[in-house]
Amino acid sequence: MRRRSARSRTLSTTSKSTPPSSTGPTAPVRPASGLAARLGLPVRDLDLLGQALVHSSYLHEHPGLVAAHNERLEFLGDAVVNLVVSEALYTRHPGDDEGTLSARRAAIVSTAGLARLAGRIELGAWLLLGAGESRRGGRLRPSLLASGFEALAGALYLDLGYEATRDWLVGLARPEIEADLPLGTLKSPKSQLQEYTQQRLGQRPVYRIVTVSGPDHARLFRIEVLVEDEVVGVGEGPSRRTAETAAAASALAALTGRDRDRP
């Protein structure tokens, strides 16, 4: 059966609703119903949507208020988001080869890219976080927003089906999907660093974990990146991927700075 185009009717994402102001016993329900109104989507399973908003730190502090956190939904939503974005880019950019399409997709589904989409629906304000995570600025942390956004996509897919979820995602990410940016501006710091070191030295950078600290629900990774056995960048983040990206960005700045300083 022929599938509808990825540019089909977009469901509204501009409905006005006020984020919850408390995290009392009714919090697992209030954020779900409020977010559903904010999205303008015909959500049927508010319990499932509510689970998508539960960070592991909240479950750790309030095990009697919620049944589960959102990490299983995040796993599913990751696949849904990747498929939707891949399909939309394939349709929108018929002249691009697979390498360019992959770079475009990576820019959209990266931690920073998904956090940007989460910001458009004010997702951080609806997430259920533990008190410590909230105090540390978790509602603004890109990695946490990206994970929450994937969990939301997973919940919507299970509740509303693929087509409705696809239409909503494509509408939300339309500026990025339709942008015709040069390939060089789409690559992640890790990809840029690898190309840089391979072209100049014939080697790939090596990432090494220095420390992992904090409780399970609030990890902090510190990672070094080495080129020719020299540490050229260091990065920190709540996940290994985020810390490696920060280290790569640091290394790029250092290496390109050296090149500019050479006579």
LOBA-176558 format. One record per residue (C-alpha): residue number from 1; residue in three letters; x, y, z. Coordinates in nm, 4 decimals. Layout:
{node NUM, "Ala", {X, Y, Z}} ...
This chain:
{node 1, "Met", {0.0000, 0.0000, 0.0000}} {node 2, "Arg", {0.1363, 0.3382, -0.0959}} {node 3, "Arg", {0.2410, 0.5558, 0.1947}} {node 4, "Arg", {0.1406, 0.9187, 0.2194}} {node 5, "Ser", {0.4044, 1.1833, 0.1612}} {node 6, "Ala", {0.6045, 1.2982, 0.4634}} {node 7, "Arg", {0.4743, 1.6494, 0.3885}} {node 8, "Ser", {0.1163, 1.5653, 0.4727}} {node 9, "Arg", {-0.1101, 1.7684, 0.7019}} {node 10, "Thr", {0.0652, 1.8840, 1.0163}} {node 11, "Leu", {-0.1045, 1.8644, 1.3520}} {node 12, "Ser", {-0.0926, 2.1817, 1.5603}} {node 13, "Thr", {0.1933, 2.2409, 1.8039}} {node 14, "Thr", {0.0973, 2.5941, 1.9022}} {node 15, "Ser", {-0.1858, 2.5396, 2.1466}} {node 16, "Lys", {-0.1371, 2.7511, 2.4567}} {node 17, "Ser", {-0.1264, 2.5746, 2.7911}} {node 18, "Thr", {0.0438, 2.6580, 3.1176}} {node 19, "Pro", {0.3119, 2.4174, 3.2472}} {node 20, "Pro", {0.2507, 2.2648, 3.5918}} {node 21, "Ser", {0.3615, 2.4723, 3.8880}} {node 22, "Ser", {0.4020, 2.1901, 4.1396}} {node 23, "Thr", {0.5083, 1.8286, 4.1667}} {node 24, "Gly", {0.2495, 1.7014, 4.4134}} {node 25, "Pro", {0.0711, 1.3665, 4.4066}} {node 26, "Thr", {-0.1265, 1.4590, 4.0943}} {node 27, "Ala", {0.1868, 1.5615, 3.9019}} {node 28, "Pro", {0.2051, 1.2466, 3.6828}} {node 29, "Val", {-0.1403, 1.3329, 3.5406}} {node 30, "Arg", {-0.1259, 1.7106, 3.5224}} {node 31, "Pro", {0.1817, 1.7356, 3.2995}} {node 32, "Ala", {0.0431, 1.4752, 3.0580}} {node 33, "Ser", {-0.2967, 1.6408, 3.0106}} {node 34, "Gly", {-0.1398, 1.9857, 2.9968}} {node 35, "Leu", {0.1228, 1.8829, 2.7432}} {node 36, "Ala", {-0.1396, 1.7104, 2.5289}} {node 37, "Ala", {-0.3319, 2.0384, 2.5163}} {node 38, "Arg", {-0.0093, 2.2264, 2.4420}} {node 39, "Leu", {0.0655, 1.9984, 2.1471}} {node 40, "Gly", {-0.2889, 2.0035, 2.0116}} {node 41, "Leu", {-0.2794, 1.6270, 1.9605}} {node 42, "Pro", {-0.5691, 1.3832, 2.0228}} {node 43, "Val", {-0.3852, 1.1901, 2.2928}} {node 44, "Arg", {-0.5832, 0.8943, 2.4233}} {node 45, "Asp", {-0.3448, 0.7335, 2.6707}} {node 46, "Leu", {-0.2478, 0.9997, 2.9239}} {node 47, "Asp", {-0.0761, 0.7412, 3.1443}} {node 48, "Leu", {0.1610, 0.6550, 2.8609}} {node 49, "Leu", {0.2261, 1.0210, 2.7844}} {node 50, "Gly", {0.2823, 1.0788, 3.1552}} {node 51, "Gln", {0.5447, 0.8047, 3.1645}} {node 52, "Ala", {0.7303, 0.9776, 2.8804}} {node 53, "Leu", {0.7747, 1.2784, 3.1088}} {node 54, "Val", {0.9200, 1.0869, 3.4057}} {node 55, "His", {1.2968, 1.1194, 3.4407}} {node 56, "Ser", {1.4753, 0.8470, 3.6355}} {node 57, "Ser", {1.5692, 1.0993, 3.9049}} {node 58, "Tyr", {1.1990, 1.1594, 3.9797}} {node 59, "Leu", {1.1267, 0.7870, 4.0092}} {node 60, "His", {1.4280, 0.7524, 4.2395}} {node 61, "Glu", {1.2920, 1.0208, 4.4737}} {node 62, "His", {0.9198, 0.9348, 4.4403}} {node 63, "Pro", {0.8912, 0.5587, 4.3810}} {node 64, "Gly", {0.5328, 0.5521, 4.5068}} {node 65, "Leu", {0.3999, 0.8209, 4.2720}} {node 66, "Val", {0.5024, 0.6783, 3.9349}} {node 67, "Ala", {0.5364, 0.3244, 3.8053}} {node 68, "Ala", {0.8314, 0.3692, 3.5677}} {node 69, "His", {1.0665, 0.6214, 3.4117}} {node 70, "Asn", {1.0841, 0.7088, 3.0419}} {node 71, "Glu", {1.3947, 0.5233, 2.9230}} {node 72, "Arg", {1.2128, 0.2373, 2.7456}} {node 73, "Leu", {1.0036, 0.4927, 2.5585}} {node 74, "Glu", {1.3220, 0.6833, 2.4768}} {node 75, "Phe", {1.4630, 0.3672, 2.3161}} {node 76, "Leu", {1.1561, 0.3322, 2.0954}} {node 77, "Gly", {1.1312, 0.7030, 2.0188}} {node 78, "Asp", {1.4901, 0.7133, 1.8978}} {node 79, "Ala", {1.3981, 0.4720, 1.6181}} {node 80, "Val", {1.0751, 0.6589, 1.5371}} {node 81, "Val", {1.2472, 0.9971, 1.5132}} {node 82, "Asn", {1.5254, 0.8588, 1.2948}} {node 83, "Leu", {1.2782, 0.6962, 1.0548}} {node 84, "Val", {1.0581, 1.0046, 1.0304}} {node 85, "Val", {1.3491, 1.2391, 0.9682}} {node 86, "Ser", {1.5095, 1.0007, 0.7187}} {node 87, "Glu", {1.1870, 0.9691, 0.5202}} {node 88, "Ala", {1.1242, 1.3433, 0.5220}} {node 89, "Leu", {1.4792, 1.4295, 0.4120}} {node 90, "Tyr", {1.4685, 1.1648, 0.1373}} {node 91, "Thr", {1.1525, 1.3282, -0.0004}} {node 92, "Arg", {1.2640, 1.6902, 0.0456}} {node 93, "His", {1.6188, 1.6576, -0.0980}} {node 94, "Pro", {1.5970, 1.4260, -0.4027}} {node 95, "Gly", {1.9384, 1.5343, -0.5328}} {node 96, "Asp", {2.1338, 1.4452, -0.2182}} {node 97, "Asp", {2.3425, 1.1288, -0.1980}} {node 98, "Glu", {2.3336, 0.9033, 0.1061}} {node 99, "Gly", {2.6296, 1.0761, 0.2695}} {node 100, "Thr", {2.4688, 1.4185, 0.2539}} {node 101, "Leu", {2.1348, 1.2826, 0.3714}} {node 102, "Ser", {2.3091, 1.1147, 0.6649}} {node 103, "Ala", {2.4768, 1.4422, 0.7591}} {node 104, "Arg", {2.1473, 1.6297, 0.7407}} {node 105, "Arg", {1.9781, 1.3679, 0.9566}} {node 106, "Ala", {2.2623, 1.3658, 1.2099}} {node 107, "Ala", {2.2321, 1.7420, 1.2530}} {node 108, "Ile", {1.8593, 1.7137, 1.3279}} {node 109, "Val", {1.8667, 1.4075, 1.5551}} {node 110, "Ser", {2.1809, 1.5090, 1.7455}} {node 111, "Thr", {2.1516, 1.5999, 2.1114}} {node 112, "Ala", {2.1577, 1.9692, 2.0252}} {node 113, "Gly", {1.9104, 1.9237, 1.7406}} {node 114, "Leu", {1.6552, 1.7327, 1.9464}} {node 115, "Ala", {1.6962, 1.9751, 2.2369}} {node 116, "Arg", {1.6099, 2.2550, 1.9939}} {node 117, "Leu", {1.2904, 2.0745, 1.8941}} {node 118, "Ala", {1.2082, 2.0116, 2.2601}} {node 119, "Gly", {1.2479, 2.3829, 2.3249}} {node 120, "Arg", {0.9830, 2.4650, 2.0658}} {node 121, "Ile", {0.7221, 2.2818, 2.2712}} {node 122, "Glu", {0.8675, 2.3909, 2.6070}} {node 123, "Leu", {0.9157, 2.0268, 2.6982}} {node 124, "Gly", {1.1527, 2.1023, 2.9848}} {node 125, "Ala", {0.8769, 2.2723, 3.1810}} {node 126, "Trp", {0.6612, 1.9562, 3.1687}} {node 127, "Leu", {0.9238, 1.6993, 3.2664}} {node 128, "Leu", {0.9079, 1.5353, 3.6089}} {node 129, "Leu", {1.2554, 1.5644, 3.7590}} {node 130, "Gly", {1.3996, 1.4887, 4.0983}} {node 131, "Ala", {1.4648, 1.7910, 4.3166}} {node 132, "Gly", {1.8406, 1.7650, 4.2772}} {node 133, "Glu", {1.8229, 1.7298, 3.8989}} {node 134, "Ser", {1.5893, 2.0258, 3.8787}} {node 135, "Arg", {1.8186, 2.2415, 4.0947}} {node 136, "Arg", {2.1115, 2.1556, 3.8672}} {node 137, "Gly", {1.9273, 2.2996, 3.5686}} {node 138, "Gly", {1.8074, 1.9713, 3.4230}} {node 139, "Arg", {1.5135, 2.1375, 3.2479}} {node 140, "Leu", {1.7601, 2.3222, 3.0271}} {node 141, "Arg", {2.0171, 2.0440, 2.9825}} {node 142, "Pro", {2.0354, 1.9455, 2.6129}} {node 143, "Ser", {2.0949, 1.5748, 2.6770}} {node 144, "Leu", {1.7984, 1.5506, 2.9135}} {node 145, "Leu", {1.5721, 1.7429, 2.6749}} {node 146, "Ala", {1.6779, 1.5244, 2.3817}} {node 147, "Ser", {1.6085, 1.2064, 2.5787}} {node 148, "Gly", {1.2708, 1.3390, 2.6902}} {node 149, "Phe", {1.1822, 1.4328, 2.3350}} {node 150, "Glu", {1.2591, 1.0811, 2.2109}} {node 151, "Ala", {1.0473, 0.9349, 2.4913}} {node 152, "Leu", {0.7630, 1.1667, 2.3917}} {node 153, "Ala", {0.7903, 1.0521, 2.0296}} {node 154, "Gly", {0.7813, 0.6898, 2.1439}} {node 155, "Ala", {0.4684, 0.7468, 2.3510}} {node 156, "Leu", {0.2904, 0.9291, 2.0685}} {node 157, "Tyr", {0.3804, 0.6511, 1.8262}} {node 158, "Leu", {0.2308, 0.3847, 2.0532}} {node 159, "Asp", {-0.0809, 0.5920, 2.1216}} {node 160, "Leu", {-0.1557, 0.7651, 1.7896}} {node 161, "Gly", {0.0289, 0.5528, 1.5344}} {node 162, "Tyr", {0.3037, 0.6276, 1.2877}} {node 163, "Glu", {0.1278, 0.8667, 1.0499}} {node 164, "Ala", {0.0014, 1.1081, 1.3160}} {node 165, "Thr", {0.3379, 1.1040, 1.4926}} {node 166, "Arg", {0.5188, 1.1549, 1.1634}} {node 167, "Asp", {0.3014, 1.4512, 1.0683}} {node 168, "Trp", {0.3636, 1.6142, 1.4052}} {node 169, "Leu", {0.7387, 1.5573, 1.3953}} {node 170, "Val", {0.7748, 1.6790, 1.0376}} {node 171, "Gly", {0.5791, 1.9933, 1.1168}} {node 172, "Leu", {0.7910, 2.0631, 1.4224}} {node 173, "Ala", {1.1215, 2.0012, 1.2427}} {node 174, "Arg", {1.0195, 2.1586, 0.9110}} {node 175, "Pro", {1.2785, 2.4428, 0.9240}} {node 176, "Glu", {1.5641, 2.1933, 0.9643}} {node 177, "Ile", {1.4220, 1.9430, 0.7159}} {node 178, "Glu", {1.3763, 2.2042, 0.4436}} {node 179, "Ala", {1.7029, 2.3912, 0.5059}} {node 180, "Asp", {1.9526, 2.3538, 0.2219}} {node 181, "Leu", {2.2679, 2.4087, 0.4280}} {node 182, "Pro", {2.6184, 2.3254, 0.2981}} {node 183, "Leu", {2.7454, 1.9828, 0.4006}} {node 184, "Gly", {3.0335, 2.1231, 0.6075}} {node 185, "Thr", {2.7976, 2.3054, 0.8416}} {node 186, "Leu", {2.6036, 1.9873, 0.9203}} {node 187, "Lys", {2.8817, 1.7681, 1.0537}} {node 188, "Ser", {2.9229, 1.7072, 1.4262}} {node 189, "Pro", {3.2423, 1.8109, 1.6075}} {node 190, "Lys", {3.3455, 1.4434, 1.6267}} {node 191, "Ser", {3.3091, 1.4005, 1.2497}} {node 192, "Gln", {3.4936, 1.7240, 1.1820}} {node 193, "Leu", {3.7779, 1.6270, 1.4157}} {node 194, "Gln", {3.8149, 1.2845, 1.2575}} {node 195, "Glu", {3.8319, 1.4333, 0.9079}} {node 196, "Tyr", {4.0803, 1.6942, 1.0270}} {node 197, "Thr", {4.3192, 1.4431, 1.1879}} {node 198, "Gln", {4.2951, 1.1886, 0.9062}} {node 199, "Gln", {4.3683, 1.4478, 0.6382}} {node 200, "Arg", {4.6673, 1.5960, 0.8235}} {node 201, "Leu", {4.8077, 1.3030, 1.0199}} {node 202, "Gly", {4.6501, 0.9913, 0.8757}} {node 203, "Gln", {4.5165, 0.8996, 1.2204}} {node 204, "Arg", {4.1851, 0.8906, 1.4015}} {node 205, "Pro", {4.1394, 1.0624, 1.7380}} {node 206, "Val", {4.1156, 0.8400, 2.0453}} {node 207, "Tyr", {3.8631, 0.9113, 2.3225}} {node 208, "Arg", {3.9460, 0.8102, 2.6786}} {node 209, "Ile", {3.7252, 0.8235, 2.9870}} {node 210, "Val", {3.9022, 1.0070, 3.2686}} {node 211, "Thr", {3.6334, 0.9934, 3.5379}} {node 212, "Val", {3.2691, 0.9006, 3.5836}} {node 213, "Ser", {3.1117, 1.0564, 3.8912}} {node 214, "Gly", {2.7707, 1.1113, 4.0457}} {node 215, "Pro", {2.4749, 0.8793, 4.1188}} {node 216, "Asp", {2.3175, 0.6641, 3.8472}} {node 217, "His", {2.0524, 0.9231, 3.7639}} {node 218, "Ala", {2.2999, 1.2148, 3.7459}} {node 219, "Arg", {2.6227, 1.0852, 3.5929}} {node 220, "Leu", {2.9024, 1.3219, 3.4934}} {node 221, "Phe", {3.1539, 1.1948, 3.2381}} {node 222, "Arg", {3.4937, 1.3575, 3.1850}} {node 223, "Ile", {3.6641, 1.2510, 2.8633}} {node 224, "Glu", {3.9957, 1.3301, 2.6950}} {node 225, "Val", {4.0601, 1.3093, 2.3235}} {node 226, "Leu", {4.4105, 1.2207, 2.2091}} {node 227, "Val", {4.5857, 1.2686, 1.8760}} {node 228, "Glu", {4.9279, 1.1062, 1.8349}} {node 229, "Asp", {4.9196, 1.0202, 2.2075}} {node 230, "Glu", {4.8759, 1.3882, 2.3002}} {node 231, "Val", {4.5712, 1.5144, 2.4859}} {node 232, "Val", {4.4293, 1.7859, 2.2634}} {node 233, "Gly", {4.0854, 1.8317, 2.4165}} {node 234, "Val", {3.8788, 1.7603, 2.7278}} {node 235, "Gly", {3.5017, 1.7574, 2.7656}} {node 236, "Glu", {3.2388, 1.6872, 3.0294}} {node 237, "Gly", {2.8738, 1.5895, 3.0084}} {node 238, "Pro", {2.5949, 1.3765, 3.1557}} {node 239, "Ser", {2.6569, 1.1032, 2.8965}} {node 240, "Arg", {2.9622, 0.9607, 2.7240}} {node 241, "Arg", {2.8393, 1.0861, 2.3878}} {node 242, "Thr", {2.7881, 1.4397, 2.5141}} {node 243, "Ala", {3.1291, 1.4480, 2.6820}} {node 244, "Glu", {3.3000, 1.3145, 2.3676}} {node 245, "Thr", {3.1295, 1.5826, 2.1590}} {node 246, "Ala", {3.2484, 1.8531, 2.3980}} {node 247, "Ala", {3.6011, 1.7102, 2.3931}} {node 248, "Ala", {3.6022, 1.7027, 2.0132}} {node 249, "Ala", {3.4890, 2.0656, 1.9963}} {node 250, "Ser", {3.7662, 2.1600, 2.2398}} {node 251, "Ala", {4.0244, 1.9693, 2.0347}} {node 252, "Leu", {3.9128, 2.1301, 1.7083}} {node 253, "Ala", {3.9494, 2.4759, 1.8579}} {node 254, "Ala", {4.2988, 2.3916, 1.9863}} {node 255, "Leu", {4.4234, 2.2285, 1.6658}} {node 256, "Thr", {4.2861, 2.4886, 1.4278}} {node 257, "Gly", {4.4276, 2.7580, 1.6561}} {node 258, "Arg", {4.7706, 2.6001, 1.6243}} {node 259, "Asp", {4.7404, 2.6008, 1.2468}} {node 260, "Arg", {4.6531, 2.9707, 1.2437}} {node 261, "Asp", {4.9510, 3.0548, 1.4677}} {node 262, "Arg", {5.2033, 2.8799, 1.2485}} {node 263, "Pro", {5.4037, 3.1084, 1.0189}} 
